[in-house]
């Protein structure tokens, strides 16, 4: 029998050992707790879910049953925290809205449902400042002034107007975006009885032609258009809000107006004012409403 070199047997044994090691390692499942130097792709119809121990989806992203792509974040108790995309906790049609929710499920921050440009929530107050809230002038006098940046799609203001006995008061609400002229938004009249009369009025109007975040002025003007006496106008409050219906979607501004609004600054407030009227304040209301401090 031929002699086999010892080193050859050693090499065969070493080779067998390496084969066994490779075979064993092939059966070991690699760790799946890291993604390095690459992407994880969720394709058409797929979703990525992060669940708590009871099966509640805390994080969801992917394609919804409605066909759009979405992101949802929930709290430990399953209540919504943030959503982007259609059917995000509401079941409405595809709008790709962004919403942040309070702990009881109310949307406290969101973009507008019907308008692609404006903030939906929160509503933004419009602070009105008195200029000459009483007047006996037969020519329009600025009673109240407001200015601010337009955030939401719909404008709202509430006011009360006092008409002196047997006289008529005419009231105008106007706006002036930067680079534009004064535009009348509403005109109405209040006619006083034999003892005078208070009348309440509300105005709700889309921000037609005013781009989002435009620095804008509003003014409320009044005058005694018939008869004589002292008129008074009181602004109860005002704010901007989101659209309730598609009909409240503001008309888009012309391109030139949008460009001007991006650069222009408002004129000085003094330009809005007219000389003060002399005379006594209007008497208190004879019907329920806002009363003077002397009542």
Protein Blocks (a to p, Z undefined) as FASTA:
>chain_A
ZZddfklmmmmmmmmmmmmmmmmmmmpccdfkbcehiacdddehiacddddfkopafbdc
djdfkopacdddddfkopafbdcdehihnopacehpacdddfkopafbdcdfklmkbcfb
dcdddddddfblcccbfbdcdfbdcddddfbfbdcddddddddehiacddddddddehia
cddfbdcdddddfkopaddddddddfehiaghiacddddddddfehcdddddddfbdcdd
ddfbfklpccdddfklmmmmmmmccddfklmpccddedddddddfbecdddfkZZ
